[in-house]
């Protein structure tokens, strides 16, 4: 079976390069690239989750406190 080498860059949708977070492997079925999530996007998701949880907790706590005074 003929084979050839291919060079390519792996880039996250945010533009961050993922070459150091990627690993190429091969199997009987073909070639595969495994990519770990981008650190920038992981940090952004953590921050959004924290903000969402804080807002939800504040809103729920506020509603519970209002019930005590009604």
C-alpha positions in Angstrom: 0.0 0.0 0.0 1.5 3.4 -0.9 2.0 5.9 1.9 2.9 9.6 2.2 3.7 12.1 4.9 1.4 15.1 5.5 2.3 18.1 7.6 -0.6 20.2 9.0 -1.3 22.6 11.9 -4.0 21.9 14.5 -5.8 25.1 15.5 -8.7 25.6 17.9 -11.7 27.6 16.7 -10.5 30.4 19.0 -7.3 30.6 17.0 -5.0 29.0 19.6 -2.5 26.6 18.2 -2.9 23.0 19.5 0.2 21.3 18.0 1.6 20.6 21.5 -1.7 19.2 22.6 -2.2 16.9 19.6 -1.1 13.3 19.0 -1.3 11.5 15.7 -1.8 7.7 15.7 -2.6 5.1 13.1 -4.5 1.9 13.1 -5.8 -0.7 10.6 -8.7 1.7 9.8 -6.6 4.8 9.1 -4.9 7.8 10.7 -6.3 9.6 13.7 -5.5 12.8 15.5 -6.4 13.1 19.1 -6.6 16.7 20.4 -6.8 17.9 24.0 -9.1 21.0 24.6 -7.5 24.4 24.2 -6.4 25.9 27.6 -7.9 29.3 26.7 -11.3 27.7 25.9 -11.2 25.6 29.1 -10.5 28.6 31.2 -13.2 30.6 29.5 -15.7 27.7 30.1 -14.7 27.5 33.8 -15.2 31.2 34.2 -18.6 31.1 32.5 -19.6 28.2 34.7 -18.5 30.0 37.8 -20.3 33.2 36.8 -23.5 31.2 35.9 -23.4 29.3 39.2 -22.8 32.5 41.2 -25.7 34.3 39.5 -28.0 31.4 39.9 -27.1 31.0 43.6 -27.5 34.7 44.2 -31.0 34.7 42.5 -32.2 31.6 44.4 -30.8 32.9 47.7 -32.5 36.2 47.1 -35.9 34.6 46.4 -35.6 32.4 49.5 -34.8 35.4 51.6 -37.8 37.3 50.2 -40.1 34.5 51.3 -38.9 35.0 54.9 -40.1 38.6 54.9 -43.5 38.0 53.2 
